[in-house]
Amino acid sequence: MRGRSQRLWIDLETTGLDRGKHGVIQIAGTIEIEGRTHSTFNYQPRLIRGDKISREALDTHGVTVNQIRKYEPAKDVFRRFVFMLRESVDQMDKLDKFTMFGYNANFDYQFLLTWWEKNHSPYFGSYIWYPPIDVMTLAGLKLEKVRHELRNFKLKTVAAYLGAKIDHERLHDAEYDIELTRFVFHALNGDTYDLFDYQLSQGLAEE
């Protein structure tokens, strides 16, 4: 519905860094409508014919080629994903779309766009506004004066700096990474109630 806040928080895990050559193996996130969680999702699509896999990506995600082969067919994931989006936006209304949020969001935006095209659909722009909102860039602005205190600007480093207790075994899981991204966003905006509530729900608060 146009005229309201419709946020698509999303993170992708991929088999490499080249969106034309590599594929998507996890799509996870949350849909927020007017600041309230509407739904969550976590898909693991198989690779599409022609997608390549880098050894570095397998090591990072802790998965094997045989495991990926057992994932849900990409065309079925695509169908379910689009159906979910249609529950909140009208693809026929050019002014009714999601605003996409992510950490290093353009990477996910471009990979999602390419994955969409590989599923033979030209209608990506009917669902998601451009540009995506990059929480990493927002963090760079908000933390400008203390940037020297962070050894790097990876999601886990920024989240930990802002008070999150990181579960290192879950890093590079899209479902966990997007929740850390939301954590960072709320922390940067001073949403202390949401931040504390999030920490409790995710087991991030100190005992």
RACOR-V213317 format. One record per run of one state. SS is the DSSP state (helix for helix, strand for strand, loop for the rest). FROM is the first residue (numbers start at 1). LEN is the number of residues. If there is no record, write none. Layout:
<<SS | FROM | LEN> <SS | FROM | LEN>>
//
This chain:
<<loop | 1 | 5> <strand | 6 | 9> <loop | 15 | 7> <strand | 22 | 1> <loop | 23 | 1> <strand | 24 | 10> <loop | 34 | 2> <strand | 36 | 8> <loop | 44 | 1> <strand | 45 | 1> <loop | 46 | 6> <strand | 52 | 1> <loop | 53 | 2> <helix | 55 | 7> <loop | 62 | 3> <helix | 65 | 5> <loop | 70 | 2> <strand | 72 | 1> <loop | 73 | 1> <helix | 74 | 13> <loop | 87 | 11> <strand | 98 | 5> <loop | 103 | 2> <helix | 105 | 14> <loop | 119 | 5> <helix | 124 | 3> <loop | 127 | 1> <strand | 128 | 1> <loop | 129 | 4> <strand | 133 | 2> <helix | 135 | 8> <loop | 143 | 1> <helix | 144 | 6> <loop | 150 | 5> <helix | 155 | 7> <loop | 162 | 6> <helix | 168 | 3> <loop | 171 | 3> <helix | 174 | 15> <loop | 189 | 3> <helix | 192 | 11> <loop | 203 | 5>>
//
